[in-house]
């Protein structure tokens, strides 16, 4: 992908919409203080959500080397189903009800991957807090996610449809839980192995 008039990303890093329209809004170039590391920058706007993406290359019409914010990824230390549910939730923020339900499935799958696989999601959340796998505050937030997803799954007429802000909040919790349960422990283990090795 080159730094041209429209950025060609598979998904918007803000809303997750597939094949977004990302026209260039502005471009400029920068140099380091010693005139090295010249970079050309393009500022692109998502027509779907209005989010802005910044991309750089060594020159216009050259391959893009950096993108901010980066595309959504889920660390490989998060187990298969949980990783896939979380990635789908992150990529479907533009469909808030779907993102909420996928985030709740990610939370459920993460707890199952940690051995909390019997009973309801409600009981698994409580048991994981009792066992100090997660904090009481995390359990309360997990229950909020569970309740929001239940409301959507059961099409509760008394519950308003979730907004983009609701989807962001729920997905952010699922990402934080993945970081806490899998990513950080994997980094610690890798760091300890490097020190011992």
KEMIPA-66021 format. One record per residue (C-alpha): x, y, z. Coordinates in Angstrom, 1 decimal. Last residue first. Layout:
BEGIN
<pt><X>X</X><Y>Y</Y><Z>Z</Z></pt>
...
END
This chain:
BEGIN
<pt><X>18.7</X><Y>-18.3</Y><Z>30.0</Z></pt>
<pt><X>17.4</X><Y>-17.2</Y><Z>33.4</Z></pt>
<pt><X>16.9</X><Y>-13.6</Y><Z>32.3</Z></pt>
<pt><X>15.4</X><Y>-14.5</Y><Z>29.0</Z></pt>
<pt><X>13.1</X><Y>-17.1</Y><Z>30.6</Z></pt>
<pt><X>12.0</X><Y>-14.5</Y><Z>33.1</Z></pt>
<pt><X>11.1</X><Y>-12.0</Y><Z>30.4</Z></pt>
<pt><X>9.2</X><Y>-14.6</Y><Z>28.4</Z></pt>
<pt><X>7.2</X><Y>-15.7</Y><Z>31.5</Z></pt>
<pt><X>6.4</X><Y>-12.0</Y><Z>32.3</Z></pt>
<pt><X>5.4</X><Y>-11.3</Y><Z>28.7</Z></pt>
<pt><X>3.1</X><Y>-14.4</Y><Z>28.7</Z></pt>
<pt><X>1.6</X><Y>-13.4</Y><Z>32.1</Z></pt>
<pt><X>0.9</X><Y>-9.9</Y><Z>30.6</Z></pt>
<pt><X>-0.8</X><Y>-11.2</Y><Z>27.5</Z></pt>
<pt><X>-3.0</X><Y>-13.9</Y><Z>29.0</Z></pt>
<pt><X>-5.2</X><Y>-13.0</Y><Z>31.9</Z></pt>
<pt><X>-4.5</X><Y>-9.2</Y><Z>32.3</Z></pt>
<pt><X>-4.2</X><Y>-8.4</Y><Z>28.6</Z></pt>
<pt><X>-7.2</X><Y>-10.5</Y><Z>27.7</Z></pt>
<pt><X>-9.2</X><Y>-8.8</Y><Z>30.5</Z></pt>
<pt><X>-8.1</X><Y>-5.4</Y><Z>29.2</Z></pt>
<pt><X>-9.2</X><Y>-6.3</Y><Z>25.7</Z></pt>
<pt><X>-12.6</X><Y>-7.5</Y><Z>27.0</Z></pt>
<pt><X>-13.0</X><Y>-4.3</Y><Z>29.0</Z></pt>
<pt><X>-12.2</X><Y>-2.2</Y><Z>26.0</Z></pt>
<pt><X>-14.7</X><Y>-4.1</Y><Z>23.9</Z></pt>
<pt><X>-17.4</X><Y>-3.3</Y><Z>26.5</Z></pt>
<pt><X>-16.5</X><Y>0.4</Y><Z>26.7</Z></pt>
<pt><X>-16.2</X><Y>0.8</Y><Z>22.9</Z></pt>
<pt><X>-19.5</X><Y>-0.9</Y><Z>22.3</Z></pt>
<pt><X>-21.2</X><Y>1.3</Y><Z>24.8</Z></pt>
<pt><X>-19.7</X><Y>4.4</Y><Z>23.1</Z></pt>
<pt><X>-20.9</X><Y>3.2</Y><Z>19.7</Z></pt>
<pt><X>-24.4</X><Y>3.0</Y><Z>21.2</Z></pt>
<pt><X>-26.2</X><Y>0.0</Y><Z>22.6</Z></pt>
<pt><X>-29.8</X><Y>-0.5</Y><Z>21.7</Z></pt>
<pt><X>-32.1</X><Y>0.7</Y><Z>24.5</Z></pt>
<pt><X>-33.4</X><Y>-1.9</Y><Z>27.0</Z></pt>
<pt><X>-37.1</X><Y>-2.2</Y><Z>27.9</Z></pt>
<pt><X>-37.8</X><Y>-4.3</Y><Z>24.8</Z></pt>
<pt><X>-35.2</X><Y>-6.9</Y><Z>25.8</Z></pt>
<pt><X>-34.1</X><Y>-8.4</Y><Z>22.5</Z></pt>
<pt><X>-33.0</X><Y>-11.6</Y><Z>24.3</Z></pt>
<pt><X>-29.5</X><Y>-11.5</Y><Z>22.9</Z></pt>
<pt><X>-29.2</X><Y>-7.8</Y><Z>23.2</Z></pt>
<pt><X>-30.2</X><Y>-7.6</Y><Z>26.9</Z></pt>
<pt><X>-28.0</X><Y>-10.6</Y><Z>27.6</Z></pt>
<pt><X>-25.1</X><Y>-8.8</Y><Z>26.0</Z></pt>
<pt><X>-25.6</X><Y>-5.8</Y><Z>28.3</Z></pt>
<pt><X>-26.0</X><Y>-8.0</Y><Z>31.3</Z></pt>
<pt><X>-22.8</X><Y>-10.0</Y><Z>30.6</Z></pt>
<pt><X>-20.8</X><Y>-6.8</Y><Z>30.0</Z></pt>
<pt><X>-22.0</X><Y>-5.3</Y><Z>33.3</Z></pt>
<pt><X>-21.2</X><Y>-8.6</Y><Z>35.0</Z></pt>
<pt><X>-17.7</X><Y>-8.4</Y><Z>33.6</Z></pt>
<pt><X>-17.4</X><Y>-4.9</Y><Z>35.0</Z></pt>
<pt><X>-18.4</X><Y>-6.1</Y><Z>38.5</Z></pt>
<pt><X>-15.9</X><Y>-9.0</Y><Z>38.1</Z></pt>
<pt><X>-13.1</X><Y>-6.6</Y><Z>37.2</Z></pt>
<pt><X>-13.9</X><Y>-4.6</Y><Z>40.3</Z></pt>
<pt><X>-13.8</X><Y>-7.7</Y><Z>42.4</Z></pt>
<pt><X>-10.4</X><Y>-8.5</Y><Z>41.0</Z></pt>
<pt><X>-9.7</X><Y>-11.4</Y><Z>38.6</Z></pt>
<pt><X>-8.1</X><Y>-14.8</Y><Z>39.2</Z></pt>
<pt><X>-8.7</X><Y>-14.1</Y><Z>42.9</Z></pt>
<pt><X>-10.5</X><Y>-17.5</Y><Z>43.5</Z></pt>
<pt><X>-13.6</X><Y>-15.6</Y><Z>44.6</Z></pt>
<pt><X>-13.3</X><Y>-13.3</Y><Z>41.5</Z></pt>
<pt><X>-13.0</X><Y>-16.4</Y><Z>39.2</Z></pt>
<pt><X>-16.0</X><Y>-17.9</Y><Z>41.0</Z></pt>
<pt><X>-18.1</X><Y>-14.8</Y><Z>40.6</Z></pt>
<pt><X>-17.4</X><Y>-14.6</Y><Z>36.9</Z></pt>
<pt><X>-18.0</X><Y>-18.3</Y><Z>36.4</Z></pt>
<pt><X>-21.3</X><Y>-18.1</Y><Z>38.3</Z></pt>
<pt><X>-22.7</X><Y>-15.4</Y><Z>36.1</Z></pt>
<pt><X>-21.3</X><Y>-17.1</Y><Z>33.0</Z></pt>
<pt><X>-23.5</X><Y>-20.1</Y><Z>34.0</Z></pt>
<pt><X>-22.2</X><Y>-23.3</Y><Z>35.4</Z></pt>
<pt><X>-19.0</X><Y>-25.1</Y><Z>34.5</Z></pt>
<pt><X>-16.1</X><Y>-23.9</Y><Z>32.4</Z></pt>
<pt><X>-13.9</X><Y>-21.9</Y><Z>34.7</Z></pt>
<pt><X>-10.6</X><Y>-23.6</Y><Z>33.7</Z></pt>
<pt><X>-8.6</X><Y>-20.5</Y><Z>32.5</Z></pt>
<pt><X>-9.7</X><Y>-21.1</Y><Z>28.9</Z></pt>
<pt><X>-13.3</X><Y>-21.1</Y><Z>30.1</Z></pt>
<pt><X>-12.8</X><Y>-17.7</Y><Z>31.6</Z></pt>
<pt><X>-11.4</X><Y>-16.4</Y><Z>28.3</Z></pt>
<pt><X>-14.3</X><Y>-17.9</Y><Z>26.4</Z></pt>
<pt><X>-16.8</X><Y>-16.2</Y><Z>28.5</Z></pt>
<pt><X>-15.0</X><Y>-12.8</Y><Z>28.2</Z></pt>
<pt><X>-14.8</X><Y>-13.3</Y><Z>24.4</Z></pt>
<pt><X>-18.5</X><Y>-14.2</Y><Z>24.2</Z></pt>
<pt><X>-19.3</X><Y>-11.0</Y><Z>26.1</Z></pt>
<pt><X>-17.2</X><Y>-9.1</Y><Z>23.6</Z></pt>
<pt><X>-19.0</X><Y>-10.8</Y><Z>20.7</Z></pt>
<pt><X>-22.4</X><Y>-9.8</Y><Z>22.2</Z></pt>
<pt><X>-21.4</X><Y>-6.1</Y><Z>22.7</Z></pt>
<pt><X>-19.8</X><Y>-5.9</Y><Z>19.2</Z></pt>
<pt><X>-23.0</X><Y>-7.2</Y><Z>17.7</Z></pt>
<pt><X>-25.1</X><Y>-4.6</Y><Z>19.4</Z></pt>
<pt><X>-22.6</X><Y>-1.9</Y><Z>18.5</Z></pt>
<pt><X>-22.4</X><Y>-2.5</Y><Z>14.8</Z></pt>
<pt><X>-19.6</X><Y>0.0</Y><Z>13.9</Z></pt>
<pt><X>-17.7</X><Y>-1.6</Y><Z>16.8</Z></pt>
<pt><X>-17.5</X><Y>-4.8</Y><Z>14.6</Z></pt>
<pt><X>-13.7</X><Y>-5.2</Y><Z>14.2</Z></pt>
<pt><X>-13.0</X><Y>-5.1</Y><Z>17.9</Z></pt>
<pt><X>-15.7</X><Y>-7.6</Y><Z>18.6</Z></pt>
<pt><X>-14.4</X><Y>-9.9</Y><Z>15.8</Z></pt>
<pt><X>-10.9</X><Y>-9.7</Y><Z>17.2</Z></pt>
<pt><X>-12.2</X><Y>-10.5</Y><Z>20.7</Z></pt>
<pt><X>-14.3</X><Y>-13.5</Y><Z>19.5</Z></pt>
<pt><X>-11.3</X><Y>-14.8</Y><Z>17.5</Z></pt>
<pt><X>-8.8</X><Y>-14.4</Y><Z>20.4</Z></pt>
<pt><X>-11.2</X><Y>-16.1</Y><Z>22.9</Z></pt>
<pt><X>-11.7</X><Y>-19.0</Y><Z>20.4</Z></pt>
<pt><X>-8.0</X><Y>-19.5</Y><Z>19.9</Z></pt>
<pt><X>-6.3</X><Y>-18.7</Y><Z>23.2</Z></pt>
<pt><X>-4.8</X><Y>-15.2</Y><Z>23.9</Z></pt>
<pt><X>-1.0</X><Y>-15.6</Y><Z>23.8</Z></pt>
<pt><X>-1.2</X><Y>-14.7</Y><Z>20.1</Z></pt>
<pt><X>-1.9</X><Y>-11.1</Y><Z>20.9</Z></pt>
<pt><X>-5.0</X><Y>-9.6</Y><Z>19.4</Z></pt>
<pt><X>-4.7</X><Y>-7.2</Y><Z>16.5</Z></pt>
<pt><X>-6.5</X><Y>-4.0</Y><Z>15.5</Z></pt>
<pt><X>-4.8</X><Y>-1.9</Y><Z>12.9</Z></pt>
<pt><X>-2.4</X><Y>0.7</Y><Z>14.2</Z></pt>
<pt><X>-3.5</X><Y>4.2</Y><Z>15.2</Z></pt>
<pt><X>-1.4</X><Y>5.5</Y><Z>13.6</Z></pt>
<pt><X>0.1</X><Y>3.9</Y><Z>10.5</Z></pt>
<pt><X>3.8</X><Y>3.6</Y><Z>9.7</Z></pt>
<pt><X>5.8</X><Y>2.4</Y><Z>6.7</Z></pt>
<pt><X>3.5</X><Y>3.2</Y><Z>3.8</Z></pt>
<pt><X>5.1</X><Y>2.2</Y><Z>0.5</Z></pt>
<pt><X>6.0</X><Y>5.1</Y><Z>-1.8</Z></pt>
<pt><X>3.6</X><Y>7.3</Y><Z>-3.8</Z></pt>
<pt><X>4.6</X><Y>10.3</Y><Z>-1.7</Z></pt>
<pt><X>8.0</X><Y>9.9</Y><Z>-0.1</Z></pt>
<pt><X>9.8</X><Y>8.0</Y><Z>2.7</Z></pt>
<pt><X>6.3</X><Y>6.9</Y><Z>3.9</Z></pt>
<pt><X>4.0</X><Y>7.9</Y><Z>6.7</Z></pt>
<pt><X>0.3</X><Y>7.3</Y><Z>7.7</Z></pt>
<pt><X>-2.0</X><Y>9.2</Y><Z>10.1</Z></pt>
<pt><X>-5.6</X><Y>7.9</Y><Z>10.5</Z></pt>
<pt><X>-8.5</X><Y>10.2</Y><Z>11.5</Z></pt>
<pt><X>-11.9</X><Y>8.9</Y><Z>12.7</Z></pt>
<pt><X>-14.9</X><Y>10.4</Y><Z>11.0</Z></pt>
<pt><X>-16.9</X><Y>7.2</Y><Z>11.5</Z></pt>
<pt><X>-17.9</X><Y>6.0</Y><Z>8.1</Z></pt>
<pt><X>-16.0</X><Y>8.4</Y><Z>5.8</Z></pt>
<pt><X>-12.8</X><Y>7.5</Y><Z>7.6</Z></pt>
<pt><X>-10.4</X><Y>10.5</Y><Z>7.4</Z></pt>
<pt><X>-6.8</X><Y>10.3</Y><Z>6.2</Z></pt>
<pt><X>-3.8</X><Y>12.5</Y><Z>7.1</Z></pt>
<pt><X>-0.8</X><Y>11.7</Y><Z>4.9</Z></pt>
<pt><X>2.8</X><Y>12.1</Y><Z>6.1</Z></pt>
<pt><X>6.0</X><Y>12.3</Y><Z>4.2</Z></pt>
<pt><X>9.1</X><Y>11.3</Y><Z>6.1</Z></pt>
<pt><X>12.7</X><Y>12.6</Y><Z>6.1</Z></pt>
<pt><X>14.9</X><Y>10.7</Y><Z>8.5</Z></pt>
<pt><X>17.8</X><Y>13.0</Y><Z>8.4</Z></pt>
<pt><X>17.7</X><Y>16.8</Y><Z>8.4</Z></pt>
<pt><X>19.8</X><Y>17.0</Y><Z>11.6</Z></pt>
<pt><X>16.7</X><Y>17.9</Y><Z>13.7</Z></pt>
<pt><X>14.7</X><Y>15.0</Y><Z>12.2</Z></pt>
<pt><X>12.7</X><Y>15.8</Y><Z>9.1</Z></pt>
<pt><X>9.0</X><Y>16.2</Y><Z>8.4</Z></pt>
<pt><X>6.7</X><Y>16.2</Y><Z>5.4</Z></pt>
<pt><X>3.1</X><Y>17.2</Y><Z>4.8</Z></pt>
<pt><X>-0.2</X><Y>15.8</Y><Z>3.6</Z></pt>
<pt><X>-3.9</X><Y>16.7</Y><Z>4.2</Z></pt>
<pt><X>-7.3</X><Y>15.2</Y><Z>4.0</Z></pt>
<pt><X>-6.4</X><Y>12.0</Y><Z>2.2</Z></pt>
<pt><X>-9.5</X><Y>9.9</Y><Z>1.5</Z></pt>
<pt><X>-10.2</X><Y>6.8</Y><Z>3.6</Z></pt>
<pt><X>-13.2</X><Y>4.8</Y><Z>2.3</Z></pt>
<pt><X>-13.4</X><Y>1.8</Y><Z>4.6</Z></pt>
<pt><X>-13.0</X><Y>-1.8</Y><Z>3.3</Z></pt>
<pt><X>-14.6</X><Y>-3.5</Y><Z>6.4</Z></pt>
<pt><X>-15.7</X><Y>-1.2</Y><Z>9.3</Z></pt>
<pt><X>-13.6</X><Y>-1.5</Y><Z>12.4</Z></pt>
<pt><X>-14.7</X><Y>1.8</Y><Z>13.9</Z></pt>
<pt><X>-11.3</X><Y>3.3</Y><Z>14.8</Z></pt>
<pt><X>-8.7</X><Y>1.2</Y><Z>13.0</Z></pt>
<pt><X>-10.8</X><Y>1.3</Y><Z>9.8</Z></pt>
<pt><X>-10.5</X><Y>-2.1</Y><Z>8.2</Z></pt>
<pt><X>-8.8</X><Y>-3.6</Y><Z>5.1</Z></pt>
<pt><X>-6.8</X><Y>-0.5</Y><Z>4.6</Z></pt>
<pt><X>-6.2</X><Y>1.3</Y><Z>1.3</Z></pt>
<pt><X>-5.4</X><Y>4.9</Y><Z>2.0</Z></pt>
<pt><X>-6.7</X><Y>7.3</Y><Z>-0.6</Z></pt>
<pt><X>-4.8</X><Y>10.1</Y><Z>-2.3</Z></pt>
<pt><X>-1.5</X><Y>8.2</Y><Z>-2.2</Z></pt>
<pt><X>1.0</X><Y>6.9</Y><Z>0.4</Z></pt>
<pt><X>1.4</X><Y>3.4</Y><Z>-1.0</Z></pt>
<pt><X>0.0</X><Y>0.0</Y><Z>0.0</Z></pt>
END
